[in-house]
Every structure is written in C-alpha cells, then in structure tokens.
Amino acid sequence: MPLYMLLDLWMAYGFDSVEFDAYVEEHGPGDTWCALLDVARGPRVSCARPLDGDDWCVLREGHGAPCYGADDVGPPNELLVKYWSNILS
C-alpha cells in the first residue's frame, strides 16, 4: 500500500500531517490502514453481553464470532478516539 494513499485518508479525517510519519513508524502501514478504515466505519455500538467477572463483550453489535472482552482484543483504536473527540469538540 502506497503511503501517499494512507496520508490522503489521514488528511481527509483532519489529522495533523506532522503526526503521520511517527504514527506509521510506530504502527506500520498495515495497522495504520486498518485504524483509518475503523474511523470510516464510524462510532461503534458494542455487543455489551456480560462475560465472566466484571467484563463485557467489546465487539460490534451483531458480530458473528464468540464474545470477547477488552483484554482479549487489545487496545482501542486511538485514531478513532481522536477523530471523534475532534468532531465532538
């Protein structure tokens, strides 16, 4: 995937171009692409089914897979959080 395509989408979301190189360096082009597509999908409505203990399912509502908690799927998409905080502020 050419980096200019990633940068174009990055800029379309209103992210600062100065932060782009550092983000791609840390996360790689593939994960950056996935994070940007996650922003395109918009805000999530999570399944929120209760799991063992105090945890609940963090996958999107209507998923076809088994339920997974936050510890099972990794950290949240920081670009999605940043995008929506920019939009809502």
N, C-alpha and C positions, 0 to 999 in steps of 0.2 A: 504494500500500500504506500503510495507516494505521500510524503509528509505534507506536501502543499495541500492535499485534499483534507488532511486532518486539521491543518491550520485554518483552512477556509471554513470548515464547520465550527471550529473553535471560535473564530471571529464572529460567525453568524449568531452564535449564542451570546455574544457580548463579553466574552472573557478577554482579559488583557493579553495581548500578544507577547509581552515581555515574559509572562509566566509559562508560555507554551513549551519552550525548549527544556526547561527544568522538569516540567511535568512528564514530557515524553521520555526524557533521560531516566527518570525515576521509575516510570511505569511501563515503558516500552510502547511501540506503536500499536500493537495488537490490543493491549489493555486500554490504551487511550481511545482507540476506535470504539471498543465496547462501552466504555464510560460515556462517550459522546452519544452513542445510539441510545443508551439508557436515558439520557436527558431528552432525546427526541420522543421517547415513549411517554414522557410526562410523569406527573406525580403518581405514586403507587397507592393502590388500595390493597392493603395486605390481607392475607387469608385470616390471620389472627386466631386460628384454632389453638386452644390451650394444649401445651405439651407437658411432659414431666416437670415437676417443680414449678418454678415461677416463670417459665419461658413460654413463648407462643410462636406460631409459625410466622416467618417474615417474608415468605414468598408471595407473589402477586395473587390476588383473589382469582379463583378459577383455575389455578395451576393443576396439572395432571400428575405431578410427582408426589411422593410422600411429603409430609410437612417437615420443615427444618427450622430450627431456631437460629438466632443471631450467631451463636458460637459455631454453628455448622457451616455457615455460608461465607464467613469472612467479613471484613469491614464494609461499611456502607460506601456508596459511591460519593466521594467528596465533591465531584463536579456537579452532581445532581443537587446536592445540598446547597452548594454555592450559587448555582443558577437560580433556584427557587428563592433563595434569600435575596438575591439581586432583584428579582421580579417583584417580590412582595414588599420590598422596602422603598 
